[in-house]
Amino acid sequence: MKKRDAASGGFWLLVGAFVAWSGWDLELGSIHDPGSGFILFWVGLIMAALSAGVVIGAFGGGVELPAWAGTRWPKVVFVLLALVAYAWLLPRAGFIVTTTVVLVFLFKVVEPQRWWVAVGGAVASALLAYLVFRVWLGAQLPAGMLGIG
C-alpha cells in the first residue's frame, strides 16, 4: 500500500507542479488585481504541497489498514443518491430550497442529528452560501419555479 501511496502522491505532485507552473506562466498579477494565472498557481501549489505530504507519509511509520476498512456502504450510497437528486432538483426548485432539503436529508441520514440541529444547520448553511455566492460574489444561482434563489 505504501508504494501505491508514494506513486499516486508523486503523480499528483507532478500534476500540481505543472498546474502551478502554468499559472505562473500566465502571469499572477496581485491579490487586488489577479492575473489569469492567479488561481491556477495557488491551486497547483496547494495540490503539490498536499501531494508531498502523501509522499512523505508513505515513507513514514504507521499501521497499514485495508483501503476500504470500516466503510459504511449504505451511507455512501445515500450520499451519492443525494448528490444526484441535488443536481436534478437544483434547476427546478432553486438553490435555497434544494440546498436546504438535501442538507436536512444528509444531516439526518449520514450522521443523524436532532431535527432542530438538522433543519437549523441546513437553513443556516443554505442562507450563508446564498449570501456569499449571490450577494457578495454576484454569482447567478438557479431560482427555480418559486423564483427564490
Buried (B, 14 or more C-beta within 10 A) or exposed (E): EEEEBBEBBBEBBEBBBEBBBEBBEBEBEEEEEBBEBBBBBBBBBEBBEEBBEBBEBBEEEEEEEEEEEEEEEEEEEBBEEBEEBBEEBBEEBBBBBBBBBBBBBBBBBBEEBEEEEBBBBBBEBBEEBBEEBBEEEEEEBBBBEEEEB
